[in-house]
Amino acid sequence: MARNAIAAALRGWFAQRDFVEVTTSALQVSPGNEAHLAAFATEAIGPDASRRPLYLHTSPEFACKKLLAAGEERIFSFGPVWRNRERGPLHHPEFTMLEWYRVGETYERLMDDCAEFLALAAEKAGAQRFRFRGREADPFAEPERLSVAEAFARHADIDLLATVSADGSTDRGALHEALVGAGLRTAPDDNWADLFSRVMVEKIEPALGQNRATILYGYPISEAALARPSADDPRVAERFELYCCGVELANAFGELTDPAEQRRRFTSEMDEKERVYGERYPLDEDFIAALAFMPQASGSALGFDRLVMLATGATRIDDVVWAPVAD
């Protein structure tokens, strides 16, 4: 019953701070435009037998931001999302995502929110420590704040930002040489993003969130997704991820509100998706248009099932889902 207790406590937390809970449609014209996310596709049939493709959303992000553009200021969504080609101890094709937005507040405020959620989940589950695969962390301790560049230097001895130019362009050759020097495998067809991801998966992520949670911030601008550039350094974005016991729990942005830049990024991501997987998803034109009216905001998405796992000591996500999808 820890799952229910944590869910109720989180809803109470938002209610006390005047957030509005929103329920958005799971069926969308675009499931999201990240190259390596796979969606569940379906088809809508109209009364005249006309057909059009729809997708189960991989996140309520597009719909929530349309609501911000329409005037909402503090909202959260707490419900199921779907991702295809994902199954394992930390992955389930349908899972529960908590997503929340603050208009006029920085993404550093979301870092504080995340720290409060860890403590709240631990309290409701009666846990003094979070545990996963032999790793432990204190959910009541203040999370470490570590930049991506600092993490690369500490855990892989790589100067990451030396491979990123002021205009955001990346140097694949320089990063490749750094990986070779660090003893990491490479492939001839690896691009800069592939090399970056390999360091993250093999060197960085396993070391994060030990003894206390880690907030990993300042992602290279080429990995910004829907985040705006940092005002302090144009090579990085206002994006952070929350890790605990080596597990990624949350992903947050200082939100990008430039429609042209967002279109450029989405198109680039879909070009990469087509190169790797031979398919691409449509753009949500209403979402891109809404960005022109969206106020400055910050937003975060948190994997609720993973939070429950760490709070209860479960080793598989299926153990904290009421009725898992059969293998």
C-alpha positions as CSV (number, residue, x, y, z in Angstrom):
1,M,0.0,0.0,0.0
2,A,3.1,2.3,0.0
3,R,2.3,3.2,-3.6
4,N,-1.1,4.6,-2.7
5,A,0.2,6.4,0.4
6,I,3.0,8.1,-1.7
7,A,0.5,9.0,-4.4
8,A,-1.9,10.6,-1.9
9,A,0.9,12.5,-0.2
10,L,2.2,13.9,-3.5
11,R,-1.3,15.1,-4.5
12,G,-1.7,16.7,-1.1
13,W,1.7,18.4,-1.5
14,F,0.5,20.0,-4.8
15,A,-2.9,20.9,-3.4
16,Q,-1.3,22.8,-0.5
17,R,0.7,24.9,-3.0
18,D,-2.3,25.7,-5.2
19,F,-1.4,23.5,-8.2
20,V,-4.2,22.4,-10.5
21,E,-4.3,18.8,-11.4
22,V,-4.9,18.4,-15.1
23,T,-5.9,15.3,-17.1
24,T,-4.9,15.4,-20.7
25,S,-5.8,13.1,-23.6
26,A,-3.6,10.1,-24.0
27,L,-4.2,10.1,-27.7
28,Q,-2.1,12.7,-29.5
29,V,-1.2,13.6,-33.1
30,S,2.5,13.3,-32.1
31,P,3.8,11.2,-29.3
32,G,6.9,13.3,-28.8
33,N,9.9,13.9,-31.0
34,E,12.9,12.4,-29.3
35,A,15.0,10.2,-31.7
36,H,15.2,7.1,-29.4
37,L,11.7,7.1,-27.9
38,A,9.3,4.6,-29.5
39,A,5.6,5.1,-29.3
40,F,2.5,2.9,-29.6
41,A,0.6,3.8,-32.7
42,T,-3.1,3.5,-33.5
43,E,-5.6,4.8,-36.0
44,A,-8.7,7.0,-35.6
45,I,-11.6,6.1,-37.8
46,G,-14.1,8.9,-38.4
47,P,-17.9,8.6,-39.0
48,D,-17.1,8.9,-42.7
49,A,-14.6,6.0,-42.5
50,S,-11.7,8.4,-42.9
51,R,-8.5,7.4,-41.1
52,R,-5.7,9.2,-39.4
53,P,-2.8,8.1,-37.3
54,L,-2.8,8.8,-33.6
55,Y,-0.3,7.8,-30.8
56,L,-0.4,7.1,-27.1
57,H,1.6,9.9,-25.6
58,T,5.0,9.2,-24.2
59,S,4.5,12.2,-21.9
60,P,1.8,14.8,-21.3
61,E,4.3,17.6,-22.0
62,F,2.8,19.0,-25.2
63,A,-0.7,19.2,-23.8
64,C,0.5,20.7,-20.5
65,K,2.4,23.4,-22.3
66,K,-0.6,24.3,-24.4
67,L,-2.4,24.8,-21.1
68,L,0.4,27.1,-19.9
69,A,0.1,29.1,-23.1
70,A,-3.7,29.4,-22.4
71,G,-3.0,30.9,-19.0
72,E,-2.5,28.2,-16.4
73,E,0.3,28.9,-14.0
74,R,0.8,25.9,-11.7
75,I,-0.3,22.6,-13.0
76,F,0.5,18.9,-12.6
77,S,-0.4,15.7,-14.4
78,F,-0.3,12.4,-12.6
79,G,-1.2,9.4,-14.8
80,P,-0.2,6.7,-17.3
81,V,2.1,7.2,-20.3
82,W,3.3,4.6,-22.8
83,R,6.7,3.8,-24.4
84,N,7.3,1.0,-26.8
85,R,10.5,-1.2,-27.0
86,E,11.0,-0.7,-23.3
87,R,10.9,-3.7,-20.9
88,G,13.2,-4.6,-18.0
89,P,13.8,-4.1,-14.3
90,L,13.3,-0.4,-14.6
91,H,11.1,-0.3,-17.7
92,H,7.4,-1.1,-18.3
93,P,5.5,-0.3,-21.5
94,E,2.9,1.6,-19.5
95,F,4.0,3.5,-16.4
96,T,2.9,6.4,-14.2
97,M,4.5,9.8,-14.8
98,L,4.2,12.8,-12.5
99,E,4.8,16.0,-14.5
100,W,4.5,19.5,-13.0
101,Y,5.1,23.1,-14.2
102,R,5.8,26.5,-12.6
103,V,5.3,29.7,-14.6
104,G,7.7,32.5,-13.8
105,E,10.0,30.2,-11.7
106,T,13.4,28.9,-12.4
107,Y,14.4,25.3,-12.9
108,E,16.4,25.5,-9.7
109,R,13.0,25.6,-7.9
110,L,12.3,22.2,-9.4
111,M,15.5,20.9,-7.8
112,D,14.0,21.8,-4.4
113,D,10.7,20.1,-5.3
114,C,12.6,16.9,-6.2
115,A,14.4,16.9,-2.9
116,E,11.1,17.2,-1.1
117,F,9.5,14.4,-3.1
118,L,12.3,12.0,-2.1
119,A,11.8,12.7,1.6
120,L,8.0,12.5,1.3
121,A,8.1,9.2,-0.4
122,A,10.5,7.8,2.2
123,E,8.4,9.0,5.0
124,K,5.2,7.5,3.6
125,A,7.0,4.2,2.9
126,G,8.6,4.1,6.3
127,A,12.1,4.0,4.7
128,Q,15.2,5.4,6.2
129,R,17.3,4.5,3.1
130,F,16.6,4.0,-0.6
131,R,18.1,0.8,-2.1
132,F,18.6,-0.7,-5.5
133,R,21.0,-3.3,-6.7
134,G,23.4,-3.0,-3.8
135,R,23.4,0.8,-3.9
136,E,22.0,3.0,-1.1
137,A,21.1,6.6,-0.6
138,D,19.7,8.8,2.1
139,P,16.4,10.3,0.8
140,F,16.4,13.0,3.5
141,A,19.9,14.3,2.6
142,E,20.3,17.4,0.5
143,P,21.0,16.2,-3.1
144,E,24.4,16.8,-4.6
145,R,24.3,19.3,-7.5
146,L,26.8,18.2,-10.1
147,S,27.2,19.6,-13.6
148,V,27.5,17.3,-16.6
149,A,30.9,18.7,-17.3
150,E,32.0,18.0,-13.7
151,A,30.7,14.5,-13.9
152,F,32.6,13.8,-17.1
153,A,35.8,15.1,-15.5
154,R,35.3,13.2,-12.3
155,H,34.1,9.8,-13.6
156,A,35.7,9.6,-17.0
157,D,38.5,12.1,-17.0
158,I,37.0,13.8,-20.1
159,D,36.8,17.6,-20.8
160,L,33.4,17.5,-22.3
161,L,32.9,21.2,-23.0
162,A,36.2,21.2,-25.0
163,T,34.2,19.3,-27.6
164,V,31.3,21.9,-27.7
165,S,31.6,25.2,-29.4
166,A,30.1,28.5,-28.4
167,D,27.4,28.1,-31.1
168,G,26.5,24.7,-29.8
169,S,28.2,22.7,-32.5
170,T,30.0,19.6,-31.4
171,D,33.4,18.1,-32.3
172,R,32.9,14.3,-32.9
173,G,36.6,13.7,-33.4
174,A,37.7,15.4,-30.2
175,L,35.2,13.4,-28.1
176,H,36.1,10.2,-29.9
177,E,39.8,10.7,-29.0
178,A,38.7,11.4,-25.4
179,L,36.8,8.1,-25.2
180,V,39.7,6.2,-26.6
181,G,42.0,7.8,-24.0
182,A,39.5,6.8,-21.3
183,G,39.5,3.2,-22.5
184,L,35.9,3.2,-23.8
185,R,34.8,1.4,-26.9
186,T,33.8,3.3,-30.0
187,A,32.4,2.4,-33.4
188,P,33.2,3.9,-36.8
189,D,29.6,5.2,-37.3
190,D,29.3,6.8,-33.8
191,N,28.3,10.4,-33.9
192,W,28.9,12.9,-31.1
193,A,25.6,12.0,-29.4
194,D,26.3,8.3,-29.5
195,L,29.7,8.9,-27.8
196,F,28.1,11.2,-25.2
197,S,25.5,8.6,-24.4
198,R,28.1,5.8,-24.1
199,V,30.0,7.8,-21.4
200,M,26.8,8.6,-19.6
201,V,25.7,4.9,-19.5
202,E,29.0,3.3,-18.8
203,K,30.8,5.8,-16.6
204,I,28.5,8.5,-15.3
205,E,25.0,7.1,-14.4
206,P,26.2,4.1,-12.3
207,A,28.1,6.5,-10.1
208,L,25.3,8.9,-9.5
209,G,23.0,9.1,-6.4
210,Q,25.3,7.1,-4.1
211,N,24.7,7.9,-0.4
212,R,22.6,10.8,-1.4
213,A,20.7,11.8,-4.6
214,T,22.4,13.6,-7.4
215,I,21.0,16.4,-9.5
216,L,22.9,16.4,-12.8
217,Y,22.5,19.7,-14.5
218,G,23.9,21.7,-17.4
219,Y,23.5,19.3,-20.3
220,P,25.2,20.2,-23.6
221,I,22.9,22.3,-25.8
222,S,22.8,19.5,-28.4
223,E,21.2,17.4,-25.7
224,A,18.7,20.2,-24.6
225,A,15.5,18.5,-26.0
226,L,12.9,21.1,-25.0
227,A,15.1,23.2,-22.6
228,R,16.3,26.7,-23.2
229,P,20.0,27.7,-23.4
230,S,21.7,28.7,-20.2
231,A,22.1,32.4,-19.7
232,D,25.6,31.8,-18.2
233,D,27.0,29.5,-20.9
234,P,25.4,29.1,-24.4
235,R,27.1,25.7,-24.7
236,V,24.8,24.2,-22.1
237,A,21.0,24.1,-21.5
238,E,18.8,24.6,-18.5
239,R,18.2,20.9,-18.1
240,F,18.7,18.6,-15.1
241,E,18.1,15.0,-14.3
242,L,17.6,13.5,-10.8
243,Y,19.4,10.3,-9.9
244,C,19.2,8.1,-6.8
245,C,21.0,4.8,-6.4
246,G,22.1,5.0,-10.0
247,V,18.5,5.2,-11.2
248,E,17.2,8.2,-13.2
249,L,14.1,9.5,-11.5
250,A,13.3,12.8,-13.1
251,N,14.1,15.1,-16.1
252,A,13.5,18.8,-15.9
253,F,13.8,21.9,-18.1
254,G,13.9,25.6,-18.0
255,E,11.4,25.6,-20.8
256,L,12.2,26.7,-24.4
257,T,9.6,29.1,-25.8
258,D,11.1,29.8,-29.2
259,P,8.9,28.1,-31.9
260,A,11.5,28.2,-34.6
261,E,14.3,26.7,-32.5
262,Q,12.0,24.0,-31.2
263,R,11.0,23.1,-34.8
264,R,14.7,22.9,-35.8
265,R,15.4,20.6,-32.9
266,F,12.4,18.4,-33.5
267,T,13.4,18.1,-37.2
268,S,16.9,17.2,-36.3
269,E,15.7,14.5,-33.9
270,M,13.4,13.0,-36.5
271,D,16.2,13.0,-39.1
272,E,18.2,11.0,-36.6
273,K,15.3,8.7,-35.9
274,E,14.8,8.0,-39.6
275,R,18.6,7.3,-39.9
276,V,18.6,4.8,-37.0
277,Y,15.1,3.3,-37.1
278,G,13.7,4.1,-40.6
279,E,10.7,6.0,-39.3
280,R,9.7,9.5,-38.1
281,Y,6.8,10.9,-36.1
282,P,4.8,14.0,-37.1
283,L,5.3,17.3,-35.4
284,D,2.4,18.7,-33.3
285,E,1.9,22.0,-35.1
286,D,-0.5,23.3,-32.5
287,F,2.1,22.8,-29.8
288,I,4.8,24.6,-31.8
289,A,2.4,27.5,-32.4
290,A,1.5,27.6,-28.7
291,L,5.1,28.2,-27.7
292,A,4.9,31.7,-29.1
293,F,2.3,32.4,-26.4
294,M,3.8,30.4,-23.5
295,P,5.3,32.4,-20.6
296,Q,8.7,31.7,-19.1
297,A,8.3,28.5,-17.1
298,S,10.0,25.4,-15.7
299,G,8.8,21.9,-15.8
300,S,9.8,18.4,-14.7
301,A,8.7,14.8,-15.3
302,L,9.3,12.1,-12.6
303,G,8.9,8.4,-13.0
304,F,6.5,7.6,-10.1
305,D,6.9,3.8,-10.3
306,R,10.7,4.1,-9.9
307,L,10.3,6.4,-6.9
308,V,8.1,3.7,-5.3
309,M,10.6,1.1,-6.1
310,L,13.4,2.9,-4.3
311,A,11.2,3.7,-1.3
312,T,10.1,0.1,-0.9
313,G,13.3,-1.7,-1.9
314,A,11.6,-3.4,-4.9
315,T,14.0,-4.8,-7.5
316,R,11.7,-4.7,-10.5
317,I,9.2,-2.1,-11.7
318,D,6.6,-4.9,-12.1
319,D,6.7,-5.4,-8.4
320,V,5.2,-1.9,-7.8
321,V,2.6,-1.9,-10.6
322,W,-0.8,-3.2,-9.7
323,A,-1.4,-5.3,-12.8
324,P,1.7,-5.4,-15.0
325,V,1.5,-6.1,-18.8
326,A,2.2,-9.8,-19.3
327,D,5.6,-10.6,-20.9
